């Protein structure tokens, strides 16, 4: 985008961007308040996070229509960060948003967007499903108008169910009205604005019930003083930085994954793929701006991004217009915002939580195998019972374990037959090394440390009847081997030598050859038995095969 303001707009795009911005801005007001409620902080922090996070990130993301707002998963991480234990909880929240932004910016410049591919579907399915359940469980108290007690959301839900008689009937009525309104209006032309309509109707019902029944329904004004202006900037709390380090890293990881989903799912106007790392930088800038202006941590929101596209946005200015609409609501209609009913926001969040649970995705993971199912189940349970910032880190660890386990199980050893006319044929290797013959073995897959036992199990056994045999291990296409794999080769070489046989290796990559030399394999088999492959496929293998046959013939 050029520096000349005259080039920033066109008549063809301005009207559509304004319309899309109005739709997203109006919808974001109740959604922002609900996110603050979900995070267990001042609901206005959710509103400010939406406003300033969106405008702060608008011109730094690669994805043109990425709306950077608070997400359910990020709100739950904030809720589990125990900010109330800090001397100034509000200041700690703003500091957390700024720290999250700094981590995101650093990771973006480090090209951390590439790490997304290492997050298994099983981990993300278990995590997102548990987040949906957590959102629902976390809002039942607000929905029912009863402050449940317990160490976590499951215990609180049990306590809530044991005290049904103490539920507030007016609060439940408001929540039910909100949920039913969303369910009825979402499939209609009202679409995404059904959230706004539902919260308005629920809040109107709360006002009527408060008039008739003497104030049993809690509204926003009962919890906080709703200001009639935009917030002043603040500085971070240095004393909270160490305490907030793990939540900030967890929030950054959640933002990375969810932002990558937006990058992949929301097309850019020119059709080019978005840069996930640059999107990460944009989310980081949005968090820093949100924190400075008293907002909660934010990230790429798929629902908001999809909404602005569906509303007809043509450029990223639609996100700026949406922030402007939110600012106008705060400046001109703060009195109305103060009467938003908490059960209405709870009902909205319950619908959001239920929509995050995708049975079809869970079923697809179950069908993919026992390991993936177990990883998904462990991630799901941990996300429910332990603080979310730790559950996120455990999920990352499970992803790494799953990746290593899958890669190690993909190693396969094949026997290569060289026919008289020079053609190559593959088959399963024999159970044992035949005596007086040349056996060519070709391993496929990654040969790092965890794969070594799998490779060793597939090697033909060397026994007393394997005398005078030569085994050639061909490593063409392998660009790195681990010490565990080298140890397997050394043991195999010793077994063959004890049967008066020998091991020969054909390797084409200089890095692999250096590793074999450094690991001591060449000392065991002799330098003459290490063949350096060249650009002609199978030429070196044929030479090694001919040398082996000649050695056997000489006895």
N, C-alpha and C positions, 0 to 999 in steps of 0.2 A: 504494500500500500504506500503510495507516494506521500510526500510531505505537504503537497498542495491540498488544502481542505476542499477545494472545488472538485477534486477527483475522488473524494470519499463517498459521495452519494450519487445516485442517478435516479431519475424519475421512475425508471422501471422497477427499481428495488426498494426505494424508500417507503412507499405505501405498504408493501407486503411486509417489510421488516417491522414497521410500526405496529401493524396488526398482530403479527406474531409476538412482538414484545409485550403488547397489552395482554394477550392471552396468557403468556408465561408469567408476567409480573403479577397479575391478579391471582393466578393459581398459587404462586409462590408464597403469598402472604400467609394463608392458613397452613400451608405445608411447612414453611419455615418455623412458625410457632410450634407446630407439632414435633418437628425435629428437636427443638430445644426441650420440649416436654419429655421426649423419648430419652434424651441424653441426661435427664435429671438436673438440668441447669435452668437458669432464667430463660423462659421461652423467647424473650426478646433477643437473646444471643443467637438463637436459631434464625430469627428474622434478619438480624444484621449479618450473620454468616452468609445467608443466601444473597443479600443485596451486594455486599462488598466483595464477597468471594467471586461472584459471577462477573462483576464489572472489572475486578482486578485481573482475572484470568482471560478476559475476552480477547485480547490482542496478543497473547503469548502462546496459545495452544496451536498445534498443527491442525487439529480437527476444527473446522470452521464453526460448527454448531454445538461444540461441547459446552454444556451448561454446568458450571462448577457450583454445586450446592452441597448441603449436608446430606449424607445418605444414611440409610438405616443402620448399616454395619458400622459406619464411623460413629454414629450417635451412640451405639451400644458400647463401643470401645471407650468413649468419653464417660459414659455412665459407670463403667466398671473401673475407671481410673481413680476413684475415691478422692475427687477434688475437694470434697467437703472437709477432709482432714487437714487441708492446708490453711495457713493463717488467713489468707485472703482468697477464698475459692473462685471468685469472679476473675481476679487477676491471674490466677493459675490457669483458668480456662483460656484466657486470651494468650497467655504465654504458650500454652500447649498448641494453639493454632499456629502461632508464629514459628515454633520449633518444628512442627510438622511441615510447614512450608519450607523451612531451610533444608530439612532432610530431603524433601522432594526435589528441590532445586539442585542440590548437590548430586543426588542420584540421577537426575535428568541429564546433567552435564557429563556424568560418568556412563551414559548410555545404558542405564539400568532397565530401560524398556525391553531389552532383549531377554531379561530374566523371566518375563511372563510365561514364556513357553515351558519353563521348568515347573510350573504350578499344575499338578495333575487335575484332571476333571473331577476325579473322586474327592479330592480334598476340597475343591471349591464347591462341589455339590453338597457335601456334608456341612460345610461352613455356612453357605447361603441358606440352606434349609433350616439350620439351627438358628440363624439370625432371624428368619421369618417367625419361627416359634418363639424366640426370645422377645421379639417386638410385640407379639400377641400377649404373651404372659406378662410382660412388663407394663401393659396398659390396662390390665383387668381391674386393678385397684382404682384407677381414675374413672374407668367405665362404670364401676359399681359404686363409687363414692364411699369406699371403705379402705382405710389405710392398713393393709395387711402387713404382717411381721414375718421375718425370716432371713436366713443368711444369703439366700439366692432366690432367683425368680421362681424356681420350682417349689421351694419351701413356702414362699409367699403365696403361690397359687393354691397350695394345699390349705394354708391358713384361711385364704379367702373363701374357699369352698366349705370350710368348716364353720364359717360365720355368715352364711347366706342371710340369716335373719337380721343381720346388722347392715345389709346393703341399703343404699339410698334409692328408693323407688324413683324419685324424680330424676336422679342422675342416670339411672338405667334407661328411663324413658328417652332422655336426651340422646344417649349413646345409640339406642336402637333406631331412633329417627334418623340420625346421621348415617348409620350403616345402611339402612334401607334406602335412603335417598341416593347414596352412591351406587348401590347395586342396581337400582331402577334406572338411573339416568346415564350411567356409563355406556350402555350399548346404544344410546340415542345420539342425536345430533349435538346435544350439549357436551358429550364426551368428557374431556379432561376437566372442564369447568364444573363438572358434577361435584368435585371436591369443595369448590368454593360455595356452591349452592347448598351442599349438605351441611357445611359448617355454619353458614348463615341461618338455615332453618333450625339446626340444633341449638344455636345460640338464642334465637328468637323464642324457641320453646323453653329454654332455660330461664329467660327473662320473665316469661309468662308464669312459669312455675314458681319462680322466686317471689313474684307479686302475690300469687294465690296462696302459696304454702310457706311464706315468710323465709325465703332465702336458703333453701337446702342445696342448691347447685352451685358449685364453685366456678367462678369466672376468672379470667386473667387478672382483672383489677383487684381481686382478693389476694393474689399472690405477689404481684409486683406493681410498682408505680409505672404506668405507661407514659413515657415522655412525649412531648409534643414537638420534638425535633430530632435531628440526626445526632448520633453519639460523637463525642469528642475523642480524638486519638489518645491512646495510652501506650506506655512503655512496658516491656516484659518484666516479669519478676525474676531477677537473677537467682534468688534463693531457691526457686522451684525447678531450676533447669535439670539438676541431677535426678530429682524425683520423677520428672516427666519424661525422661529419656526413653524408657521402654514404651510407654503409650505413644509417644511421637513416632517411634520407628514402626510400631504396629499400625498406626493410622496411615503412615506413608505407604506401607505395603498394601493395605486395603485399597488406598487411593490408586496405587499403581495397577492393581488387578482390575478394579472397576473402571478406571480410566481407559485401560486397554480394551475393555469390552465396548466402551463407547466409541473408541477409535476404530474398532473393527466393524461395529454395527451401524454407525451413522456415516453415510457417504459424504465426501467433500464435493463442492460444486464442480470441480474440474475432474472428478473421478479418480484422482490419484490416491494411493493409500496414505493414511495419516502416519506421522512419526510418533510412536508411543513415547519416546524419550522427551521429545519437545512438548508433548501433551503433559508429561510429568512436570516439566519446568513451569508450564502454564498453571497447573494445579497448585504448585508451590507458591507462585506469585499470588494466586487467589487466597491461599491460606495466610500468607503474611499480611495482605491487605485486610482480610477479615479479622485477624487477631488484633491488628493495630486499631481497628474501629469496633472493638468489643464484640466480635462474632466468634462462633464456635468453629472447629475444624471442618473443612469442606473437601469435596472431591468430585470427580466427574459423575454426573447423574444420568443414567440411561433414560429414565422416564422423562426428565425435564428436557433432555436433548431431543428425544423423540417427539415431545410435544411441540417444541419450537419449529421443528422441521415439518410436522403435520400441519401446523398453523400457517405455513407458507413462507417461512423465512428464506431470504436470499443471500444475506451476508451476516457476518458476525456482529454487525450493528444491532441486530434484533436482540442480542443479549444485553447490550447497553441500554436499549429502550426498556427492556424488562426490568432492569435495575432502577431505571428512572421511574417506572410505574410504582415499584415498591416504595421508593423514596417519597413519592407524592402521597401514597396511602399513609405512610408514617407521619408526614407533615400535616396533611389535611384531614385525615380520618382516624387519628389516634384515639379519639373518644369512642368510636365504634369498635376499634380493635380491642379496647379494654374490656368489652362485654363478650368476648369470645369465650364460650363455655369449655371447661376442661374435659368433660365427658364427650363433647363433640369432637375435640382433637383426638381423644383416645379412640373414639369410634373410627375416625379417619385412619389412624395408625393401625388399628386392628385389620382393617381392609387391606392396607398396604402389606402388613405382615403375612396375611393369608395368601395374597397374590405372589409373594416371593417364594412360596413353597410350590415346587414343580414336581408332581409325582412322576411325570414322564421321564424327567432327567434322573430321578432316583432309580427308576426301573431300568433305565439304560445302563447305569453304573452296575446295578446288580447283575444284569445279563453279561457284563464284560468279564466277570470272574470273581473268585473268592477273595483274592488279594485286594482288588479295587473296592469290593464291598466292605471288607474289614477296615480299610483306610477311611472310607466314607463314614462308617459307623463310629469309629474312634473319634474322628474330627467332630462329628455331630454331638456325641456325648460330652466331649471336653468343652465344646463351645457352650453347652447348656450349663455346665456345673462349675467352671472356673472362670475367672475374669477374662474378658474377651481379648485384652492385649496379650495375655499369655497364650490363649487359645490360638491366636493368629500365628505366634511364633512357633508353637507346637505344630500347627498345620504346615508351616514352611518346612520344619524338620521332617515331618511325615512325607512331604512331597519329595524331599531329597532321598529319603530312604526308599520310597517307592520307585524313584527313577533308577537308583542303583540296583535295586532288586530286579526290575524289569530288564535293564541292560545286561546284567549278569546272566539272566536266564535265556538271553537271545543268542548265546554262543552256540555254534553248531560245527561239528567236525565232520568233514566229508573226505572220502578217499578219491584220489584222482588217478585214473587209468590212462596210460599213454599207449595208444595202439601202434601197431607196426607202420601204419600209413601216416603217423604223426598226429592224429586227432586225439583230443582229450575228452574223457568221459568221467562223470562223477557217480558215486554210489555211496551207500552207507559203509563205514569202515568195518572190518572184521572184528570179532570179539577179542582175538589175540593176534600177535604178530606172527605171520607164517615164517618158517625157517628158510633160510637161503633165498629170500626174495626181497625185492625193493618195494616198500610201501610208502606211497606219497599221500600225505595228509594236508588238507587245506581247512584251517579254521575260519569261520565267518563270525562277525560281530565284534564288539568292543572287548579288548583283552586287558582291561584294567584289573586292579587287585581283586575285586569281588567276583570277577569272571573266572579267575584261575581255577578254583575248585570245580566249576562246571566244565571247563576245558579238560581238566585232568580226568574226570569221571568218564569222558567220552574217548579217551585214548585207548587203543587196543592194548590188552594186557601183555606184558613181557614175562614169559615163563621159561621153564627149562627146555621146551620144544621150540624156542624162538632163536636158535643158534644161527650165527652167520647172517643175520638179517640186517638190512639197512632201512632206516625210516627217514624219510625226507619231510620236514615240516615247511610248508610254503607260506610265507607271510606277505604275499603281494596284496596291496590294498590296505595293509595295516600301517598306521602312521605313528602308533605309540603303544608300548607294552609296559606293564608294571613289574615291580620286583617280584611279586608273588607269581606272576606268569613265568618269569625267568627262573625262579626256583623250581617250578614244575618241569621246565625243560632240562634243567641240570639233573634233577632226580631221574628223569626219563633217560637221559644220556647215560647215567651210571647203571641203570637197570639193563640197558642194551649192551653196554660194555661188559657187564658181568655174564652175559649170554654170548660173548664174543661177536656182538653186533656193533652198530654205530648209528649215531644220529647226525644228520646233515640238515642245514637250514638254508633256505633261499629267502632273502629279504631284499626289497627294492627301495626302501626309504632309508636315507642316511641316518635319520634320527633313531630309527629302530636298530640299525646296525651298531651305532654308538652305545645304545642301551644294552645290547647283547654283549658287547665287549666289556663295558663297565661292570655288568652284572656277573661276569666270570664264565659265561657260557662258552665263549671261544676258547678259554683256557681248558675247559673240559673236553670239548669235541675236536679241538685243533683248528688253526686258522684256515687250513685247506678245506675244511668241511663247512665253512661259511661262504655262501655264494652271493655275490652282489648282483641283484637283478638290474636290468637295463630297460630301455624304452620299448624293446621288442617283447611283447607278451609271450610267455612260456619258453623263450629261447634259453634263458638261464636254467629253467627247470629241466629242459631236455638235456642240457649238458650235465647237470647234477645227476640226472637219472642214468645217463650213459656211463658216467664215472662210477656210480654205485654198482651197476651191473658188471662192469669190468673188474671192480674190486672183489665182488662175490665170485666171479669166474676164476680169479687168481687164487682164491681160497684164503 
